[in-house]
């Protein structure tokens, strides 16, 4: 299959086989998910030595640990003996992981620590060292987020993130304590391709007022955005962010909301602004908040307000027409207790499996899939021409390439890098 013929970015058309062909899907597991940097979690999930949690990188299950020396490691969650998952818990603290099949036991540094009947079964020359867990060779953190890659030649993480790093650092700095992932996670299956969801978070503000009209009409949407125009920002390597407020407008909008919540909320907001002015840059303190983003390939997050828990979303691929969605909430570890209880209620009615936005988005993804798998429907490409030819503008207040709020630039940017990965050029961007 000629992918270049399917991804025609000069004219703004993308063939539907990009989403619904099984051969394309199998290739992207190898060329995207096994090659790129992937977000696997957050450092707050590994607060102490021997803490762990389980995750996926593509379809490969992984075990993320903090070993006794404090180093964060990412292992294939598969015993080197016969492939059994060595850990089936979601998270916890353990000094070792015993395979439930034959009892091979590994410590948090991946070392094979014990083998039942080792001498009788294998003899004196058995080499434990060569049977350690398969470990991701590249693991780094940025602003508390843990990234991993299976590719030893992957581009440096700082290069991969580029100017997006500035926005992540703003999100991490605007906390009295630290950003922390809260216990519990929503997980649900969606009959659709992971790219349809990821590109939506990268840059599709066009759907908001129509798809999510019910939330707007009923007043279920809290005042989570700033005033004035918002912006779409594009980055190399396929990343995108949208609904970025106009600098200088967000704090005043937050203050108006805080006053409706009471003096404690106002005091908290002012303390956050003071800290951000002290530890961040002037431009970060002016921007103060973000919007919706996707880090290529499949990790999305929102960061609307200090009075709204942020949502982390992984669109885990499970086939050309299937994915599993994992959602976690994050909030400031030092936020007042009463405020935490209030803000944690909001996302359950929004970007959640039973919320306004979650149900709306899933319906779109599944209906796009159902209407695009047929013989005739796959002959017609998807249209990504909005804003085609519009040059980016430079804004000293906003790192990255800045575009209007309503555009499909970030979707084209997403597929430009996806095509590079599929053609074997991922390391060069």
LINZINOR-V365194 format. One record per residue. PSI is psi in whole degrees, -180 to 180 (NA if undefined). Layout:
psi: <PSI,PSI>
This chain:
psi: <130,100,-32,-30,-27,-33,90,84,-23,-37,-14,33,142,124,145,-18,-22,-32,-31,6,127,-33,-39,-44,-46,-36,-38,-25,-39,-41,-18,-62,-24,0,-34,166,133,137,125,-13,-159,146,-27,-18,-9,63,-30,157,141,3,150,161,160,151,-177,148,100,-126,3,121,139,156,120,124,160,112,-180,-22,-3,0,136,130,152,121,151,126,67,123,137,-3,-66,18,-2,146,126,-18,124,6,153,-36,163,-159,125,141,-19,162,116,121,127,-8,-61,0,4,137,132,143,-179,-6,6,-4,138,109,-26,144,122,135,39,-52,-44,-37,-34,-15,178,-17,13,131,100,-37,-38,-3,22,162,146,124,138,125,-18,117,122,164,151,121,32,-16,135,125,146,155,145,-10,118,-22,15,148,147,143,-39,-39,-43,-42,-36,-137,-16,-27,-38,-40,-39,-40,-34,-46,-41,-35,-28,59,141,-39,-102,157,129,141,128,153,150,153,139,135,131,157,143,133,74,168,141,-31,-31,-38,-46,-43,-30,-43,-24,-32,10,75,-13,-32,-14,-54,-21,-57,-43,27,-35,-39,-37,-45,-40,-8,16,-17,116,168,70,-7,163,-175,161,-173,148,171,152,134,133,147,156,166,23,1,154,150,151,171,31,122,156,126,138,-8,-23,-44,-41,-37,-40,-40,-40,-41,-42,-38,-27,-19,-19,172,-36,-38,-41,-45,-42,-45,-45,-35,-39,-44,-41,-44,-42,-38,-34,-41,-17,-164,166,-40,-37,-41,-30,-39,-50,-37,166,-147,-114,137,159,126,118,137,-38,20,118,155,156,155,72,-40,155,-12,28,120,139,148,131,132,129,126,82,124,137,25,168,-30,30,145,163,127,127,127,131,155,147,152,170,125,-23,14,146,143,-45,-36,-40,-43,-36,-49,-26,-17,-30,-50,-24,-22,7,-106,69,165,-28,11,171,-57,-41,-48,-40,-48,-42,-41,-44,-49,-45,-35,-34,-43,-48,-32,2,4,-11,170,-49,-43,-32,-5,-22,123,161,150,117,44,-9,124,8,129,-8,119,152,160,153,128,113,-18,-16,103,146,-178,119,133,169,167,-41,107,162,22,-44,-30,-43,-38,-40,-48,-22,-46,-36,-44,-38,-44,-46,-26,4,17,25,-37,-18,-1,NA>
